[in-house]
Amino acid sequence: MNRFSFVAFIALFAGVAAADELVLSGADLHTVSHGVIERGEVLIRDGRIAALGARVDAPAGAQRIDLAGKHLYPGFVAADSLLGLSEIDAVRATLDFAEAGEINPNARALVAIDADSEQLAVARSNGVLTIHVVPRASDNGLLTGQSALIKPDGWTWEQMRLVDPVGVHLFWPSSRMPPWLPAQAQEKAAEGLKKKLGAIDAAFSDARAYRAARQKSGSGTTDLRWEAMLPVLERRQPLFVHADDAVQIREALAFAARENVRLVLVGGVDAWRFAATLKAREIPLILGSSHNLPLRRWESYDTIYSAAGKLAAAGVQFAIANDSGSSNERNLPYQAANYAAFGLDRDAALRAITLTPAEILGVAERLGSLDVGKDATLFVADGDALENFTKVERAWVQGHEIDLSNRQTRLYDKYRSKYEGKAKK
């Protein structure tokens, strides 16, 4: 069989497989969007949810899987991730998450993703089935590039792509300095901060000048940096601004208003202090890890933990993200559970790692909840998905069941068999 006929055969087989109908029956359906359907059924057709409810009308030939006693959830959405860009922190060659220089809005996270990353397999084994991959800042990075939304299933980054680009990321410089720094060092740091803020203003000014020139002439030399900025300037894509402390957030809010861009705040350790402003201006937030420490010595130990509850009470739209590295992305549901233990409603915590990030990232019509017409990206667990003793047993991405084994499960099986063999002797 020649190469082209083989490819055609595979494509035909894939088409037939995708058209098969599957019924997941008997599990409690945690829809996120409209409550829990106890012992319900989901019909999957062509990679999407075709029907769901207490009972579904399925063709006689549909495959049925009995999930009695289990729980069915939409896949978790990692809203601020390094998965695929970072493998082993101590091995520089496996880290490809930042470009050199301050202004790189044209850098694309998608094309740097390692589809063979072991971290992807570990994360998806705990229900993380959609990932927002974000380029980080180098030592002096500001505009770091364009993020991408991917699925953890595919041989290449082309196959993993869901949305690219999602938006441009700006890491706002911090003015916080240790009080013990000598005066000369503080003056130098202040001068460096001033230069960085000036570089941000200059980048947006240049991007707007480039846009005006292109609109006037309709042609001319293409500058990839400013081409990447056009959707942001035209409000077709959001500008994700990473800012944690109060000064950073205040400056970022003023900057977004001045530049008239669609702002998404990321990190936001002090964001609860600006809850009223975020609500009034309808600015969404991707809230960082609940494992962070308070920024100030005098703050209570639960300042971070209680932030999500305060934001929810104010009506702020926010997602919860795990920003503590790719090796910990599997812990995303436990980040939400930590916030739930300190004032955030448990249903709201689940929504903050499913439907709300899908809304913020512009894919709520496809992902984030169990609803008819959405992608069949979901998983089966043996208990509450926010509990760390719960095990994810099976998962589907766009109707395709994925392998949940990974390096950690293989090592577990290896050494379990070793000691089980010794016990038998």
FIGU-663724 format. One line per 2 residues: number of its first residue (from 1); for each residue x, y, z of C-alpha. Coordinates in Angstrom, 1 decimal. Layout:
N
NUM = X,Y,Z ~ ...
This chain:
425
1 = 0.0,0.0,0.0 ~ 1.5,3.3,-1.0
3 = 1.7,6.3,1.4 ~ -1.3,8.2,0.0
5 = -3.7,5.2,0.0 ~ -2.5,4.4,3.5
7 = -3.3,7.9,4.7 ~ -6.7,7.7,3.0
9 = -7.4,4.4,4.7 ~ -6.5,5.9,8.1
11 = -8.7,8.9,7.5 ~ -11.6,6.7,6.5
13 = -11.2,4.6,9.6 ~ -11.0,7.7,11.8
15 = -14.2,9.0,10.2 ~ -16.0,5.8,10.9
17 = -14.8,5.7,14.5 ~ -15.8,9.3,15.1
19 = -19.3,8.6,13.9 ~ -19.9,5.8,16.5
21 = -22.4,6.6,19.2 ~ -21.6,6.1,22.9
23 = -23.8,6.2,26.0 ~ -22.4,6.8,29.4
25 = -25.0,5.5,31.8 ~ -25.6,5.5,35.5
27 = -23.2,8.1,36.8 ~ -24.2,11.3,38.6
29 = -23.7,14.0,36.0 ~ -22.1,17.2,37.4
31 = -23.2,19.5,34.6 ~ -21.8,22.7,36.3
33 = -24.3,24.7,34.3 ~ -27.5,23.2,35.6
35 = -26.9,21.2,38.7 ~ -26.4,17.5,39.2
37 = -28.4,14.8,37.4 ~ -28.4,11.7,39.5
39 = -27.8,8.4,37.8 ~ -28.1,10.1,34.4
41 = -27.1,9.3,30.9 ~ -25.0,11.1,28.2
43 = -25.1,10.3,24.5 ~ -21.9,11.1,22.6
45 = -22.0,11.4,18.9 ~ -19.3,12.7,16.5
47 = -17.2,13.9,19.4 ~ -19.9,16.0,21.0
49 = -22.6,15.6,23.6 ~ -25.8,14.8,21.6
51 = -28.1,14.4,24.6 ~ -28.1,14.1,28.3
53 = -30.6,13.6,31.1 ~ -32.2,11.0,33.3
55 = -32.6,8.9,30.1 ~ -31.5,9.5,26.6
57 = -33.0,8.2,23.3 ~ -30.0,6.3,21.9
59 = -29.9,4.1,18.8 ~ -30.1,0.4,19.4
61 = -26.5,-0.1,18.1 ~ -25.0,2.5,20.4
63 = -22.2,1.3,22.7 ~ -23.2,1.6,26.3
65 = -20.8,1.9,29.3 ~ -22.3,1.3,32.8
67 = -20.9,3.8,35.2 ~ -23.3,3.1,38.1
69 = -22.0,4.7,41.4 ~ -19.5,7.0,39.6
71 = -19.4,10.7,38.9 ~ -19.1,12.4,35.5
73 = -17.5,15.8,35.2 ~ -16.6,18.2,32.4
75 = -12.8,18.3,32.0 ~ -10.9,20.8,34.1
77 = -9.5,23.8,32.4 ~ -6.0,24.9,33.4
79 = -6.3,28.6,32.9 ~ -2.6,29.6,33.4
81 = -0.2,26.8,32.6 ~ 3.3,26.0,31.5
83 = 2.4,22.4,30.4 ~ 4.4,21.5,27.3
85 = 6.9,24.3,27.8 ~ 8.5,23.1,31.0
87 = 9.6,19.6,31.9 ~ 12.4,19.4,34.4
89 = 13.2,22.6,36.3 ~ 16.8,21.6,36.9
91 = 17.5,20.9,33.2 ~ 17.6,24.1,31.2
93 = 17.3,22.3,27.9 ~ 13.8,21.2,28.8
95 = 12.6,24.7,29.6 ~ 11.2,26.7,26.6
97 = 8.7,29.2,28.2 ~ 10.4,32.6,27.7
99 = 12.1,34.6,25.0 ~ 15.0,36.9,25.5
101 = 14.2,40.7,25.6 ~ 11.4,42.8,26.8
103 = 9.0,43.1,23.9 ~ 8.0,39.8,22.2
105 = 4.2,40.0,21.5 ~ 4.7,37.8,18.4
107 = 6.2,34.8,20.2 ~ 3.8,31.9,20.0
109 = 3.6,29.4,22.9 ~ 1.9,26.9,20.7
111 = 4.8,26.1,18.4 ~ 7.1,25.5,21.4
113 = 4.9,22.9,23.0 ~ 6.5,19.4,23.5
115 = 3.7,17.0,22.6 ~ 5.6,14.2,24.3
117 = 5.9,15.9,27.6 ~ 5.3,13.5,30.6
119 = 3.8,16.3,32.5 ~ 0.8,16.4,30.1
121 = 0.1,12.8,30.7 ~ 0.2,13.3,34.5
123 = -2.1,16.3,34.4 ~ -4.7,14.7,32.2
125 = -4.8,11.6,34.5 ~ -6.4,13.9,37.1
127 = -9.0,15.4,34.8 ~ -7.1,18.4,33.4
129 = -8.3,18.1,29.8 ~ -8.0,21.6,28.5
131 = -4.9,23.8,28.9 ~ -4.2,27.4,28.4
133 = -0.4,27.5,27.7 ~ 1.1,30.9,28.6
135 = 4.5,32.2,27.7 ~ 6.4,33.5,30.8
137 = 8.7,36.4,31.3 ~ 12.5,36.2,31.1
139 = 14.5,38.3,33.6 ~ 13.5,41.5,31.9
141 = 10.5,40.3,29.9 ~ 7.3,42.4,29.6
143 = 5.2,41.6,26.6 ~ 6.0,37.9,26.5
145 = 3.9,36.6,23.6 ~ 0.7,34.8,22.6
147 = -0.9,32.0,24.6 ~ -2.7,29.0,23.1
149 = -5.5,26.7,24.2 ~ -4.7,23.0,23.7
151 = -6.0,19.6,24.5 ~ -3.6,17.1,26.1
153 = -4.1,14.6,23.3 ~ -2.3,14.5,20.0
155 = 1.0,13.5,18.3 ~ 2.0,17.1,17.5
157 = 1.1,20.6,18.6 ~ -0.9,21.0,15.4
159 = -3.2,18.1,16.5 ~ -3.4,19.5,20.1
161 = -4.4,23.0,19.1 ~ -7.9,24.3,20.1
163 = -7.4,28.1,19.9 ~ -4.3,30.0,18.8
165 = -3.7,32.7,19.7 ~ -5.9,33.3,22.7
167 = -4.4,36.7,23.6 ~ -1.2,38.6,24.3
169 = 0.4,38.5,27.8 ~ 2.0,41.4,29.6
171 = 3.9,40.9,32.9 ~ 3.5,44.1,34.8
173 = 6.8,45.1,36.6 ~ 6.7,45.3,40.4
175 = 7.7,48.2,42.5 ~ 8.0,46.2,45.7
177 = 11.5,46.3,47.2 ~ 12.9,44.8,50.4
179 = 13.1,47.5,53.0 ~ 16.6,46.5,53.9
181 = 18.0,47.4,50.5 ~ 20.5,50.4,50.7
183 = 19.3,53.7,49.3 ~ 21.6,53.4,46.3
185 = 20.2,50.0,45.3 ~ 16.6,51.3,45.8
187 = 17.3,54.2,43.5 ~ 18.7,51.9,40.9
189 = 15.7,49.6,41.1 ~ 13.3,52.6,40.9
191 = 15.1,53.8,37.7 ~ 14.8,50.3,36.2
193 = 11.1,50.2,37.0 ~ 10.7,53.6,35.3
195 = 12.4,52.3,32.2 ~ 10.2,49.2,32.1
197 = 7.0,51.3,32.4 ~ 8.3,53.5,29.6
199 = 9.0,50.4,27.4 ~ 5.4,49.3,27.8
201 = 4.1,52.7,26.8 ~ 6.5,52.9,23.9
203 = 5.4,49.4,22.7 ~ 1.8,50.3,22.6
205 = 2.5,53.7,21.0 ~ 4.5,52.0,18.3
207 = 1.8,49.3,17.8 ~ -0.8,52.0,17.3
209 = 1.4,53.9,14.9 ~ 1.9,50.8,12.9
211 = -1.8,50.1,12.8 ~ -2.5,53.6,11.6
213 = 0.1,53.4,8.9 ~ -1.3,50.0,7.7
215 = -4.8,51.4,7.6 ~ -3.7,54.5,5.7
217 = -1.5,52.7,3.1 ~ -3.0,49.3,3.0
219 = 0.4,47.8,2.5 ~ 4.0,48.3,3.6
221 = 6.6,46.4,5.6 ~ 5.2,43.8,7.9
223 = 6.4,43.9,11.5 ~ 5.4,40.7,13.2
225 = 5.6,42.2,16.7 ~ 3.0,44.8,16.0
227 = 0.9,42.5,13.8 ~ 0.4,40.4,16.9
229 = -0.8,43.4,18.8 ~ -3.5,44.4,16.3
231 = -6.2,42.1,17.6 ~ -5.6,43.4,21.1
233 = -5.7,47.1,20.0 ~ -8.9,46.3,18.1
235 = -10.4,44.5,21.2 ~ -10.8,41.3,19.3
237 = -8.5,39.5,21.7 ~ -7.9,40.2,25.4
239 = -4.7,41.5,26.9 ~ -3.7,39.3,29.8
241 = -1.9,41.4,32.4 ~ -0.1,39.4,35.1
243 = -0.1,41.5,38.3 ~ -0.2,40.5,42.0
245 = 0.3,43.3,44.5 ~ -2.0,46.3,44.9
247 = 0.3,48.8,43.2 ~ 0.7,46.6,40.1
249 = -3.0,46.0,39.9 ~ -3.8,49.7,40.3
251 = -1.4,50.6,37.5 ~ -2.6,47.8,35.3
253 = -6.2,48.9,35.7 ~ -5.3,52.5,34.8
255 = -3.2,51.4,31.8 ~ -6.1,49.2,30.4
257 = -8.5,52.1,30.7 ~ -6.1,54.5,29.0
259 = -5.3,52.1,26.2 ~ -8.9,50.9,25.8
261 = -8.1,47.2,25.7 ~ -10.0,44.2,27.0
263 = -8.2,43.4,30.2 ~ -8.0,40.0,31.8
265 = -6.1,40.2,35.2 ~ -3.9,37.2,36.0
267 = -2.4,36.2,39.3 ~ -4.2,38.8,41.4
269 = -3.0,38.1,45.0 ~ -4.3,41.5,46.0
271 = -7.2,41.5,43.5 ~ -9.8,41.1,46.3
273 = -8.9,44.6,47.4 ~ -10.2,45.8,44.0
275 = -13.3,43.6,43.9 ~ -15.7,46.5,43.4
277 = -13.7,48.0,40.6 ~ -13.3,44.6,38.8
279 = -17.1,44.0,39.1 ~ -18.0,47.5,37.9
281 = -15.7,47.4,34.9 ~ -16.5,43.7,34.2
283 = -12.9,42.7,34.3 ~ -12.4,38.9,34.6
285 = -9.7,37.5,36.8 ~ -7.6,34.3,36.6
287 = -6.8,33.9,40.3 ~ -3.5,32.2,41.1
289 = -2.5,29.4,43.4 ~ -4.0,29.2,46.9
291 = -0.6,27.9,48.0 ~ 0.9,31.4,47.8
293 = 1.9,33.2,51.0 ~ 0.5,36.6,52.1
295 = 2.5,39.5,50.6 ~ 2.8,41.3,53.9
297 = 4.1,40.2,57.3 ~ 1.1,41.6,59.1
299 = -1.6,39.9,57.0 ~ -3.5,36.9,58.4
301 = -2.5,33.4,57.4 ~ -5.8,33.0,55.6
303 = -5.6,36.2,53.5 ~ -4.9,34.1,50.3
305 = -7.3,31.3,51.1 ~ -10.2,33.7,51.7
307 = -9.7,35.8,48.6 ~ -11.9,33.7,46.3
309 = -14.8,33.9,48.7 ~ -14.5,37.7,48.8
311 = -14.3,38.0,45.0 ~ -17.4,35.7,44.6
313 = -19.4,37.8,47.2 ~ -18.6,40.9,45.1
315 = -19.8,39.2,41.9 ~ -16.4,39.2,40.2
317 = -16.0,36.7,37.3 ~ -12.9,34.6,38.2
319 = -11.3,31.4,37.3 ~ -8.9,29.5,39.6
321 = -5.5,28.5,38.2 ~ -2.5,26.6,39.4
323 = 0.5,28.9,38.7 ~ 3.1,26.8,40.6
325 = 4.7,25.0,37.7 ~ 3.8,22.3,35.2
327 = 4.7,19.4,37.5 ~ 1.9,20.5,39.9
329 = -0.9,21.1,37.3 ~ -2.5,17.8,38.4
331 = -3.3,19.6,41.7 ~ -5.7,22.1,40.0
333 = -8.8,20.7,41.7 ~ -7.1,20.9,45.1
335 = -6.4,24.5,44.6 ~ -10.1,25.1,44.1
337 = -10.8,22.9,47.2 ~ -8.5,25.1,49.3
339 = -10.5,28.2,48.4 ~ -13.7,26.3,49.1
341 = -12.5,25.6,52.6 ~ -12.2,29.3,53.3
343 = -15.5,30.8,52.2 ~ -16.0,29.9,48.5
345 = -19.1,27.9,47.7 ~ -18.1,24.4,46.6
347 = -20.2,24.6,43.4 ~ -18.5,27.9,42.6
349 = -15.1,26.4,43.2 ~ -15.9,23.6,40.6
351 = -17.2,26.2,38.2 ~ -14.0,28.2,38.6
353 = -11.9,25.4,37.1 ~ -14.4,24.4,34.4
355 = -17.0,26.8,32.9 ~ -15.7,30.1,34.1
357 = -12.2,29.7,32.6 ~ -13.9,28.5,29.4
359 = -15.9,31.8,29.4 ~ -12.9,33.9,30.0
361 = -10.9,32.2,27.3 ~ -13.8,32.5,24.8
363 = -14.7,28.8,24.4 ~ -17.7,28.4,26.7
365 = -19.8,27.3,23.7 ~ -17.6,24.2,23.4
367 = -16.2,23.5,26.8 ~ -16.6,23.8,30.6
369 = -19.9,22.1,31.2 ~ -22.0,19.1,30.3
371 = -24.5,20.5,27.8 ~ -25.9,19.4,24.5
373 = -23.7,20.5,21.6 ~ -20.5,20.9,23.5
375 = -17.4,18.8,23.0 ~ -17.5,15.5,24.8
377 = -14.4,16.4,26.9 ~ -15.2,14.8,30.2
379 = -14.0,12.3,32.8 ~ -15.3,9.7,35.2
381 = -14.3,9.7,38.9 ~ -15.1,7.4,41.8
383 = -16.0,10.3,44.1 ~ -16.0,14.1,44.6
385 = -13.5,15.5,42.0 ~ -12.2,18.1,44.5
387 = -11.2,15.5,47.1 ~ -7.6,14.4,46.9
389 = -8.5,10.7,47.5 ~ -10.8,10.6,44.5
391 = -9.4,8.7,41.5 ~ -10.1,9.7,37.9
393 = -10.9,6.3,36.2 ~ -11.6,7.2,32.5
395 = -11.6,10.3,30.3 ~ -12.6,11.4,26.9
397 = -11.4,14.3,24.8 ~ -13.8,15.3,22.0
399 = -15.4,11.9,22.3 ~ -12.1,10.0,22.0
401 = -11.2,8.0,25.1 ~ -7.6,8.7,26.2
403 = -5.0,6.7,28.0 ~ -4.6,7.8,31.6
405 = -1.4,6.0,32.3 ~ 1.8,8.0,32.8
407 = 5.3,7.8,34.2 ~ 4.0,8.0,37.7
409 = 1.5,5.2,37.3 ~ 4.1,3.0,35.5
411 = 6.5,3.5,38.4 ~ 3.8,2.7,40.9
413 = 2.9,-0.5,39.1 ~ 6.6,-1.5,38.7
415 = 7.4,-1.3,42.4 ~ 4.1,-2.6,43.6
417 = 4.7,-5.8,41.5 ~ 8.2,-6.0,43.0
419 = 7.1,-6.0,46.5 ~ 4.0,-8.1,45.8
421 = 6.4,-10.7,44.4 ~ 8.5,-10.7,47.5
423 = 5.4,-11.0,49.7 ~ 4.4,-14.2,47.8
425 = 7.8,-15.7,48.4
